[in-house]
Amino acid sequence: MPARSGAASQNGNGRNERGTFGLTPEGLRELRALKTPARIQKFIDGLTYQYANTAWSPQRVLRERKGHCLEGALLAATALRVNGHPPLVMDLEAVHDDDHVVALYRERGLWGSVAKSNFAGLRFRAPVYRTLRELALSYFEHYYNLRGERTLRSYSGAVNLARLDGKGWMTSEADVWCVPELLIAARHYPLFPHRIAGTLPRLDRRSFEAGMHGWTKH
């Protein structure tokens, strides 16, 4: 997640009077066609990964056809929203590494996620997790830096982006820094006791290389 440089319904699915959320007709049609989380993930994977200190809105990402993990998660949350889900995201907090943001969805009471990442193991999760902690832990072994250190430490609760509808997070032409601010302020929960961190072994070479599939240097 980049560092900053510079009225919804109760369940978060509230639309404006035309049911568009302020999106362009073309953008709305494109997102409505992504009717399953798996289709949304495939679309997110097709976007060029950009290394930039930006916080583009989903509408701008649709136009530019590129984005990083935060922007991919926002676009996924928007696609989920126009297809009937609340726009939920979760922040994964790391040390000696970047944070990661995933869009959340729930089916039959179980959690899954959609995400944009340069690392193969930090993307889609099928809805098989009973709690957000279980879902966050599924990313642990795949979350490492270029020194092979396992870096994931905590996760946030589900953050409903409908809280930011008044700030135009879905359609703004300006960077929507209100989103990372909300995520930083959200309560985070440790995945394990702090004393355990110093005992974690580095990732083995085979696992490291497998997770780097598709990674591009910036």
N, C-alpha and C positions, 0 to 999 in steps of 0.2 A: 504494500500500500504506500503511495507516495506521501512525503511529508509536505505540509502546507508551505507554500512560498507566498504567498500572498493570502380544503376541508373534506377529509376523507370519511368514509363510513367506519363503523366501529371495528369491522374486521379488516380494514385496510384495502378494500376493493372499491371504494367510492370513485365514481367517474364524474366528469363534468357533464353538463346537460346534453351533450351530443355523444357521450360514451367513448370519447377519443383519448382522454387523458392529456389533451393538448398535442398529441403526436400528429405528424403529417399523415394524410391518407395513405401514402405509399408505405411509410414506416409501419403504420398500424396494420395494413394488410400483410406485410412481410412477417411481422411478429405473430399475428394471429394464425398464420400458416404453420407455426412451430408448435404443434398441439401437444407434444409430449416433452418431458425434460430431456430425453435422449436426443430429440431433434434440436432442442435448444443448444445442447452441448455441441452437437455437430456443427451448428451454425457458429457458435462462439469459437470453436477450434479453427474455423476457416478464416477468422480475422487475423490480420498481421499483428504480431506482438510488437508493441512499441515500448521503448525505454524512454520515459519522459516524466517529468515532475508535473503531471497534469491530473485533472479530475473532470474529464469530459462527461457530459450528460449522455444518456443512451441515444437520444436523437442525433447528437453529433457523432457518436461512434458509428451509428448506422450510415451516416453520410460519408465519413472518412474511411470506413472499413478497416479500422485498426484500433487497438487499445491494449492496456495492461490489465493486471489482475483485478484491480478495483473497478475499472471501466467495464471489463467483461462481466463481473458480478452484477453491476448495476443494469447492464443490458439484459442479462439473464433474469434478474428480478422483474424487469419490465415485461419481458416475454411471458414469464409465469403469470404476472398480474393480468395481462390482457386475455389470458386463457383461464382466468378464474381463481388463481391462487393469490394470497396476500403477498406483497413485495417484501420478503424477509431476507436478511443477510446475517452472516456470522463472521466475526473477525477472529483470525487465528494469530496469536501474538508469539513472536520469536525473539531470541537473543542472538546477536552477531549475525543477523539475517533480516530480510524484509518480512513484514507481516503479510498475511494472505487473507483475502476476502472471498467468501463463497456465498452464492445464492442458495437459499433453503426452500425445500418443498416437502410436503407431507402427504403420504398416501396410506390409507388404512391404519392411521395412527403411527406410522413409522417414518423416520426422517431420511431424506436424501439430499444431495447437493449438486450444483452445477458451478463450474469455475473455469477461469482462463488462467493458464500457467504455461511457462516454458518447460516445466518439469513434468514428466509423463504421469507421475503418481499423485499430482496435486490437483486433479481435475474432477471428473464426474464420480458421484457415488449413488448407487442404486438405493431405493428406499427400504432398507433392512435394519436401520438403527433405531433402537427403542428410545434413546435419549440423545441430546446434543453432545453430551460427553462421549458417548460411544462413537458418534460421528466424528468428533474432533480427534479422538484417539486413532481412528482409521487413517489419519494423515501423518501420524507420528513417524513411522519408519520411512516415509517418503519425503520428509521435511528435513533437508540438510543443506549446508552451505558448501562452497567450493573446496573447503578444507576437509569435507566429509564429516563435520560435526553435526550431530542431531540437535536441531535448534528450536523446535516447537516447545512452548512452555505453557500456554494458557489459551483459553477460548472465551468468547463473549456469549451471552445469551442471544436469543433471536432478536434482531433489531428490525422493527417495522418501519420501512422508509416512507410509509404514508404520513408519518409525522412531519415529513419535510415537503409535503405537497405544496404548501404555501410558498416554498422557496424555488419551485420549478425544477426539482432535481432530475426529472425525466426529460426535460426539453430545453433547458437553459443553453444559451450560446456561450455564456461565461462558465468558467470552471465551477463545479459544484462542491466547493470545499466544505460546505455544511455537512456532507456525508462523512468524510473522514473525521471531522470534529465530533460528530455523533457517535461514531464507532470508538474513538479514543475515550470518550466519556462513559461508554457503556461498561457495566460491571463485567469483569473478567474472572474466570475461575481457573486455578492451577490444575494442571493435569497430573502432577505428582509432587511430592515434597521437595523443597528446594535442595535439600542435602543430597538428593539422588542425582542431581544434574552433573555434579563433578565426577560421578562414577560411570557415566554413560560412555561406552566405547564408540570410536569412530566407525563410520560405515565401511564395510568391506568393499573392495574394488569392483567386484562383479555387480553388487547392488547399486553402487554409485553410478557405474556406466549405464546400467539398465534405466535408471531414473532420469538420466541425461538425454535420453532419446528425444530428438526434436529440439533440443536446446540450441539457442543461437547466441553468440557472443555479442555484447554491445560495446 
